[in-house]
Structure formats: structure tokens, C-alpha cells
Amino acid sequence: MTVLPYLVAGWIFLIGVYGLVTSRDLIHAVGCLAVTQSSTYVLLLAVGYRNGGTAPVFADAPTDSRWSTRSSRRSPSPTSWSARP
């Protein structure tokens, strides 16, 4: 585990807070708030990172026609309601 992402998140946060404290313009303050918010994204990525981790893609997910993406776009017909137990 490395400390670098946490330091980067802290540095970005401090830059954003410094900009908020020293700004007199509302537009500048909103921009600094966005910078501060981006530091939370970096922090969340640092916390969630796993060495050797893979993306959570489930290859063994069921491909039943009732749950496919094509059937979910159509509204269910009344005849299919009666077929369910």
C-alpha cells in the first residue's frame, strides 16, 4: 500500500480550501469548491484500489429472456402477468 494517492488527495484538498478562503468572487469560489470535491474522488479511488484486483464483471450471470435488456424495454403484457405463479 502506497501513501502517494492519499498525499495527492490531501494536496488537492488544501489547494481547493486555500482558494475558497482567499477568493472574493463567487465564480472563483465555485471553481475552488469543485477542486476540493475532486480531491474526495481521488481519496475514494485510493481507498478502493486493490493490488491485483479485477473489474467486477459477472460472466456467469443468468441470460434468461425475462431479465435481458431487450425484454426490459418493453412494457409487460397482461397475458404475461397471468403466466407467473
Secondary structure, DSSP 8 states (H G I E B T S, - for coil): --SHHHHHHHHHHHHHHHHHHH--SHHHHHHHHHHHHHHHHHHHHHHH--TT------TT----GGGSHHHHHS---HHHHHH--
